[in-house]
Amino acid sequence: MRGTCRYYNPQKHFGFLRYYVGLDNLTVTDPGAPDSPCRDAFFIDANLPADLDLGRLPSRDTVFEFTLVPGQEPGKKAAVDVDRGLRLRAGVRAGLMVRFTHPTLHRRARSLACKL
């Protein structure tokens, strides 16, 4: 699953990653609404990459890849094995310009760009 950090509390060491389960009703952003395509997954900062600057959270510029598991509350999800997938350049969103921070993804993107 992929998503961005919607909320992070550095004093309590937890936060929420926002992810989408569909592309219908994108204007409904309350994950509790029945017709909302977005959901939130709880995470603890121990599950984040060790080299991540926690002072930059929350941020919609960094997209995380993670695994969803059942949360402690019924019907809720938690994020584990959180890793940085990619980072959008400052001021540019919606996939127009992407800079991959994961070394393997960056090499693949560069090799594809060279073939074009």
N, C-alpha and C positions, 0 to 999 in steps of 0.2 A: 504494500500500500504506500501511497505517497501523500504528503500533506505539509502544511506550514504551521509554525508555532503561533497559535492564537493568543495564548496567555502563559506567562511564566512568573512564579513567585520565588525570588531568590532566597528569601528568608526561610521559606518552608520547603524549598528544593523540589517543587513539583510544577507541572503545567499541563496544558492541553494542546494537542495537535489537531488541526482542522483538516478533514479529508472529505471527499465527495463520493457518493455512491451512484450518482447519475447526473445527467445534464438538464433535467427538467426543472422548471421553477427556480432558476438560479437567483432570482430576486428574493427568495425566502431564505434568509441566512440564520434563522434561529434553529439550531439543531434539534430543539425539542418539538418543533412544529411537525405535524404528521406528514405534510407535503414537502418538507425541506429535503433537498438532496445532500446537504452537508451534515456531517457528524463530527463529534469531538471524541478524542481518545486521550485518556489520562496518561501522563508519564512522570517518572521521577528522574531527576537530573543524572543519577548514576547510570541510567540507560542511554544517555547522550554520548556522542563521540568525545573522547578525552581532550582533544585539541580544540574543541568548540569554545569560542568566546561567549560565555553565558551573558555577558553584559550587552550583547547585541539582540537578546531575546526580549519580547516577542518580535518576530520579523516575518514578513511575507516574502522577503527576498531570498530566503534559504528554503529550499524544498528538501524535506527529509524522506527517507525510505525507512519503513518500519513494518513490523509484524503485529497484527492485531490479535489479542487474546481476550478472553472474558475478563471483565473488570470485577472489583470487589462488590459493587452494587449490581443488583439484577438488571439486565438489559443494557448495561454500560460496557464499554470496551476500554482496554488499556493498550498502550504501545510499548513494545519491547524490541530489542535489537535495533535501536534507532541509529541510522547512519545518514550522513549528508549525501544526498543524491546530486543536487546541482544548486548553483547560486545564480540568481538573475542579476544582471548588472544594475547598479544603482540607477533608479529612475526609469528602468525599462522592465515591464512586466508582460504578462500574457504570452510569453514564449517568443517574443519578437527577436530578442538577442539573448543568448544563453551562454554563460561561461560555466563549464563543468568544473567542479572542485575535486571530484573523485578522480584520481590519476588515470585509472583505466578508462573511464568514460571520456575524459579529456583526450586521451590518445585516440580512441575510436572516432570521436567527433572530428579531430584534426585529420585523420586518415580519410574519412568520408569527404571532408571538404576539399582535400587535395584531389580526390577522384572526380569531383564535379568540375 
